[in-house]
Amino acid sequence: MEAKKQVVGKLHVYTFQSREELGKQAAALAAAKIISLQQDPTRIVRIIFASAPSQTEFLIGLSNDIEIDWQRIEAFHMDEYIGLATDHIQSFGHFLKKSIFEKVSIGHVHFINGLADNPKEECRRYADLLRANKIDLVCMGIGENAHIAFNDPHVADFDDPYLVKIVDLDLKSRQQQVNDGCFPALEVVPTHAITLTVPALMEGGSLFCMVPGATKAEAVYATVHSAIETDVPSSILRTHNDAKMFIDQQSGEKLT
């Protein structure tokens, strides 16, 4: 079945029957964009990836695409817990390694160091890497509280002067990590993280936002229907010139 399509502001919203179809079709569109950019044989495509179970089907589809020249991909991730090493099983770096980076011959990956002695200096280091050249694609999700990256409502700033910053995580955001099966209990979920800011994400040339599952239904509804405000960080997606949000029947149930 074809996706149901609608445009809200500038945001293109595609609704699929299942999260598997969502991931497959989103990956196909993202791959087509990457392949198009790689028609220039000198082009290194710079991509920011989100780390969450909601991205699994998309990452499977993308990693299986044989037409992408992965050697000409430079990858970043959106956020990392302070206090977890990149190889820690619950770190976002580890998630992306296992979900995609170890499955393809990727050119280069820049990891956020959650164990940096000076987290503020780590923010500056990573921001400098982002500034080195344009980010072509941002492959992202939306949190249950409508966060993008770890820009929870209480720390989101649409005019943030920083590209990368330290944030404290709100209760709903930390509980989502338990709901997603990433941590066994709330008390062991880290309380602080390094995150790319809203402007860092919005500077990407194309945004692909994958949001499956019933637990995201309220966030999807708010993304589409709320005022564009930091109480709903994902609402800013409606202002981007090339943003696509992919949802399934469950996450889109409140839109009908």
One Martini backbone bead per residue (centre of mass of N, CA, C, O) as a GRO file, in nm:
protein
  256
    1MET     BB    1   0.097   0.036   0.022
    2GLU     BB    2   0.068   0.353   0.002
    3ALA     BB    3   0.147   0.639   0.119
    4LYS     BB    4   0.049   0.881   0.321
    5LYS     BB    5   0.021   1.231   0.233
    6GLN     BB    6   0.157   1.535   0.388
    7VAL     BB    7   0.156   1.898   0.439
    8VAL     BB    8   0.328   2.086   0.705
    9GLY     BB    9   0.417   2.339   0.596
   10LYS     BB   10   0.731   2.194   0.504
   11LEU     BB   11   0.636   1.918   0.605
   12HIS     BB   12   0.673   1.582   0.519
   13VAL     BB   13   0.420   1.327   0.554
   14TYR     BB   14   0.451   0.970   0.611
   15THR     BB   15   0.221   0.694   0.600
   16PHE     BB   16   0.238   0.367   0.732
   17GLN     BB   17   0.147   0.047   0.823
   18SER     BB   18   0.454  -0.003   0.908
   19ARG     BB   19   0.775  -0.002   1.036
   20GLU     BB   20   0.902  -0.164   0.807
   21GLU     BB   21   0.807   0.017   0.575
   22LEU     BB   22   0.917   0.276   0.679
   23GLY     BB   23   1.218   0.196   0.680
   24LYS     BB   24   1.242   0.114   0.384
   25GLN     BB   25   1.147   0.387   0.249
   26ALA     BB   26   1.335   0.582   0.393
   27ALA     BB   27   1.597   0.448   0.295
   28ALA     BB   28   1.548   0.486  -0.008
   29LEU     BB   29   1.545   0.798  -0.002
   30ALA     BB   30   1.819   0.842   0.133
   31ALA     BB   31   1.986   0.686  -0.075
   32ALA     BB   32   1.911   0.861  -0.319
   33LYS     BB   33   2.046   1.114  -0.207
   34ILE     BB   34   2.332   1.008  -0.177
   35ILE     BB   35   2.373   0.916  -0.473
   36SER     BB   36   2.332   1.194  -0.595
   37LEU     BB   37   2.574   1.331  -0.450
   38GLN     BB   38   2.783   1.103  -0.570
   39GLN     BB   39   2.808   1.203  -0.866
   40ASP     BB   40   3.027   1.344  -0.729
   41PRO     BB   41   3.349   1.209  -0.706
   42THR     BB   42   3.446   1.427  -0.463
   43ARG     BB   43   3.220   1.357  -0.265
   44ILE     BB   44   3.152   1.403   0.079
   45VAL     BB   45   2.916   1.262   0.282
   46ARG     BB   46   2.735   1.420   0.548
   47ILE     BB   47   2.621   1.241   0.847
   48ILE     BB   48   2.354   1.227   1.078
   49PHE     BB   49   2.287   1.010   1.359
   50ALA     BB   50   2.063   0.826   1.525
   51SER     BB   51   2.002   0.664   1.860
   52ALA     BB   52   1.753   0.411   1.820
   53PRO     BB   53   1.510   0.175   1.788
   54SER     BB   54   1.346   0.352   1.574
   55GLN     BB   55   1.602   0.309   1.355
   56THR     BB   56   1.647   0.013   1.270
   57GLU     BB   57   1.501  -0.028   0.993
   58PHE     BB   58   1.648   0.198   0.850
   59LEU     BB   59   1.944   0.096   0.891
   60ILE     BB   60   1.906  -0.165   0.743
   61GLY     BB   61   1.830  -0.048   0.469
   62LEU     BB   62   2.085   0.126   0.430
   63SER     BB   63   2.307  -0.103   0.466
   64ASN     BB   64   2.180  -0.270   0.203
   65ASP     BB   65   2.284  -0.057   0.008
   66ILE     BB   66   2.488  -0.105  -0.285
   67GLU     BB   67   2.512   0.204  -0.410
   68ILE     BB   68   2.664   0.298  -0.180
   69ASP     BB   69   2.951   0.493  -0.100
   70TRP     BB   70   3.092   0.449   0.207
   71GLN     BB   71   3.378   0.581   0.168
   72ARG     BB   72   3.197   0.868   0.115
   73ILE     BB   73   3.147   0.876   0.434
   74GLU     BB   74   3.059   1.109   0.698
   75ALA     BB   75   3.011   1.053   1.046
   76PHE     BB   76   2.755   1.124   1.293
   77HIS     BB   77   2.631   1.201   1.616
   78MET     BB   78   2.392   1.352   1.836
   79ASP     BB   79   2.462   1.182   2.106
   80GLU     BB   80   2.581   1.151   2.460
   81TYR     BB   81   2.666   1.012   2.740
   82ILE     BB   82   2.776   1.097   3.040
   83GLY     BB   83   3.002   0.822   3.135
   84LEU     BB   84   3.020   0.681   2.848
   85ALA     BB   85   3.158   0.476   2.648
   86THR     BB   86   3.161   0.391   2.317
   87ASP     BB   87   3.176   0.064   2.406
   88HIS     BB   88   2.926   0.080   2.551
   89ILE     BB   89   2.628  -0.087   2.533
   90GLN     BB   90   2.460   0.205   2.609
   91SER     BB   91   2.573   0.356   2.389
   92PHE     BB   92   2.541   0.532   2.095
   93GLY     BB   93   2.795   0.441   1.953
   94HIS     BB   94   2.740   0.138   1.979
   95PHE     BB   95   2.474   0.126   1.831
   96LEU     BB   96   2.591   0.223   1.553
   97LYS     BB   97   2.799   0.013   1.512
   98LYS     BB   98   2.594  -0.234   1.509
   99SER     BB   99   2.373  -0.110   1.300
  100ILE     BB  100   2.611   0.008   1.069
  101PHE     BB  101   2.931   0.059   1.076
  102GLU     BB  102   3.000  -0.268   1.074
  103LYS     BB  103   2.838  -0.321   0.783
  104VAL     BB  104   3.026  -0.103   0.657
  105SER     BB  105   3.261   0.090   0.452
  106ILE     BB  106   3.332   0.342   0.619
  107GLY     BB  107   3.517   0.618   0.611
  108HIS     BB  108   3.399   0.808   0.865
  109VAL     BB  109   3.393   0.848   1.230
  110HIS     BB  110   3.243   1.064   1.476
  111PHE     BB  111   3.287   1.057   1.815
  112ILE     BB  112   3.151   1.097   2.114
  113ASN     BB  113   3.302   1.168   2.432
  114GLY     BB  114   3.174   1.061   2.739
  115LEU     BB  115   3.487   1.059   2.887
  116ALA     BB  116   3.566   1.333   2.898
  117ASP     BB  117   3.733   1.543   3.106
  118ASN     BB  118   3.609   1.786   2.912
  119PRO     BB  119   3.299   1.842   2.798
  120LYS     BB  120   3.325   2.129   2.680
  121GLU     BB  121   3.561   2.060   2.491
  122GLU     BB  122   3.407   1.841   2.337
  123CYS     BB  123   3.199   2.031   2.217
  124ARG     BB  124   3.403   2.201   2.057
  125ARG     BB  125   3.524   1.976   1.889
  126TYR     BB  126   3.259   1.885   1.749
  127ALA     BB  127   3.180   2.159   1.630
  128ASP     BB  128   3.425   2.181   1.443
  129LEU     BB  129   3.351   1.937   1.270
  130LEU     BB  130   3.079   2.047   1.168
  131ARG     BB  131   3.204   2.320   1.040
  132ALA     BB  132   3.396   2.211   0.808
  133ASN     BB  133   3.111   2.127   0.678
  134LYS     BB  134   2.844   2.034   0.531
  135ILE     BB  135   2.542   1.897   0.610
  136ASP     BB  136   2.342   1.677   0.429
  137LEU     BB  137   2.234   1.468   0.656
  138VAL     BB  138   1.950   1.389   0.875
  139CYS     BB  139   1.903   1.109   1.094
  140MET     BB  140   1.598   1.084   1.276
  141GLY     BB  141   1.401   1.156   1.565
  142ILE     BB  142   1.143   1.133   1.824
  143GLY     BB  143   1.039   1.192   2.121
  144GLU     BB  144   0.797   1.165   2.362
  145ASN     BB  145   0.869   1.491   2.417
  146ALA     BB  146   0.978   1.603   2.127
  147HIS     BB  147   1.258   1.549   2.094
  148ILE     BB  148   1.579   1.651   1.954
  149ALA     BB  149   1.774   1.470   2.038
  150PHE     BB  150   1.858   1.628   2.363
  151ASN     BB  151   1.614   1.846   2.319
  152ASP     BB  152   1.449   1.926   2.555
  153PRO     BB  153   1.220   2.155   2.641
  154HIS     BB  154   1.407   2.293   2.878
  155VAL     BB  155   1.671   2.320   2.648
  156ALA     BB  156   1.552   2.431   2.408
  157ASP     BB  157   1.699   2.623   2.119
  158PHE     BB  158   1.642   2.785   1.819
  159ASP     BB  159   1.898   3.006   1.900
  160ASP     BB  160   2.146   2.861   1.950
  161PRO     BB  161   2.493   2.935   1.991
  162TYR     BB  162   2.524   2.630   1.977
  163LEU     BB  163   2.603   2.302   1.846
  164VAL     BB  164   2.718   2.200   2.130
  165LYS     BB  165   2.595   2.047   2.444
  166ILE     BB  166   2.507   2.043   2.775
  167VAL     BB  167   2.265   1.822   2.937
  168ASP     BB  168   1.973   1.771   3.102
  169LEU     BB  169   1.746   1.515   3.173
  170ASP     BB  170   1.439   1.439   3.160
  171LEU     BB  171   1.218   1.215   3.281
  172LYS     BB  172   1.086   1.127   3.012
  173SER     BB  173   1.349   1.071   2.861
  174ARG     BB  174   1.457   0.854   3.059
  175GLN     BB  175   1.207   0.664   3.048
  176GLN     BB  176   1.233   0.592   2.749
  177GLN     BB  177   1.488   0.413   2.785
  178VAL     BB  178   1.320   0.197   2.930
  179ASN     BB  179   1.090   0.153   2.724
  180ASP     BB  180   1.316   0.067   2.495
  181GLY     BB  181   1.536  -0.127   2.655
  182CYS     BB  182   1.820   0.021   2.738
  183PHE     BB  183   1.716   0.007   3.039
  184PRO     BB  184   1.607  -0.139   3.343
  185ALA     BB  185   1.618   0.153   3.495
  186LEU     BB  186   1.599   0.477   3.588
  187GLU     BB  187   1.851   0.492   3.794
  188VAL     BB  188   2.060   0.409   3.537
  189VAL     BB  189   2.009   0.661   3.392
  190PRO     BB  190   2.146   0.908   3.274
  191THR     BB  191   2.143   1.276   3.337
  192HIS     BB  192   2.368   1.336   3.110
  193ALA     BB  193   2.459   1.518   2.802
  194ILE     BB  194   2.566   1.527   2.471
  195THR     BB  195   2.446   1.769   2.224
  196LEU     BB  196   2.296   1.856   1.962
  197THR     BB  197   2.146   2.117   1.840
  198VAL     BB  198   1.902   2.257   1.668
  199PRO     BB  199   2.078   2.413   1.459
  200ALA     BB  200   2.253   2.170   1.379
  201LEU     BB  201   2.017   2.012   1.250
  202MET     BB  202   1.893   2.246   1.062
  203GLU     BB  203   2.161   2.263   0.873
  204GLY     BB  204   2.072   2.043   0.720
  205GLY     BB  205   1.982   1.970   0.402
  206SER     BB  206   1.846   1.688   0.499
  207LEU     BB  207   1.552   1.547   0.656
  208PHE     BB  208   1.516   1.231   0.836
  209CYS     BB  209   1.214   1.119   1.010
  210MET     BB  210   1.176   0.846   1.240
  211VAL     BB  211   0.830   0.751   1.379
  212PRO     BB  212   0.753   0.487   1.552
  213GLY     BB  213   0.487   0.412   1.743
  214ALA     BB  214   0.265   0.461   2.007
  215THR     BB  215   0.459   0.636   2.199
  216LYS     BB  216   0.458   0.877   1.954
  217ALA     BB  217   0.173   1.004   1.904
  218GLU     BB  218   0.184   1.274   2.062
  219ALA     BB  219   0.438   1.388   1.924
  220VAL     BB  220   0.330   1.388   1.637
  221TYR     BB  221   0.091   1.570   1.684
  222ALA     BB  222   0.258   1.812   1.790
  223THR     BB  223   0.440   1.852   1.545
  224VAL     BB  224   0.188   1.925   1.354
  225HIS     BB  225  -0.017   2.117   1.566
  226SER     BB  226   0.154   2.295   1.705
  227ALA     BB  227   0.327   2.526   1.798
  228ILE     BB  228   0.625   2.692   1.728
  229GLU     BB  229   0.802   2.550   2.000
  230THR     BB  230   0.997   2.443   2.272
  231ASP     BB  231   0.777   2.254   2.396
  232VAL     BB  232   0.811   2.151   2.078
  233PRO     BB  233   1.086   2.085   1.920
  234SER     BB  234   0.977   1.935   1.651
  235SER     BB  235   0.820   2.181   1.521
  236ILE     BB  236   1.068   2.298   1.355
  237LEU     BB  237   1.041   2.110   1.102
  238ARG     BB  238   0.823   2.302   0.953
  239THR     BB  239   1.078   2.507   0.849
  240HIS     BB  240   1.210   2.318   0.661
  241ASN     BB  241   1.302   2.273   0.319
  242ASP     BB  242   1.397   1.941   0.380
  243ALA     BB  243   1.147   1.758   0.528
  244LYS     BB  244   1.094   1.420   0.659
  245MET     BB  245   0.820   1.222   0.789
  246PHE     BB  246   0.801   0.891   0.935
  247ILE     BB  247   0.509   0.694   0.979
  248ASP     BB  248   0.275   0.503   1.145
  249GLN     BB  249  -0.024   0.397   1.254
  250GLN     BB  250   0.051   0.440   1.553
  251SER     BB  251   0.191   0.728   1.550
  252GLY     BB  252  -0.073   0.838   1.362
  253GLU     BB  253  -0.352   0.805   1.521
  254LYS     BB  254  -0.408   1.125   1.597
  255LEU     BB  255  -0.440   1.236   1.291
  256THR     BB  256  -0.737   1.094   1.220
   0.00000   0.00000   0.00000
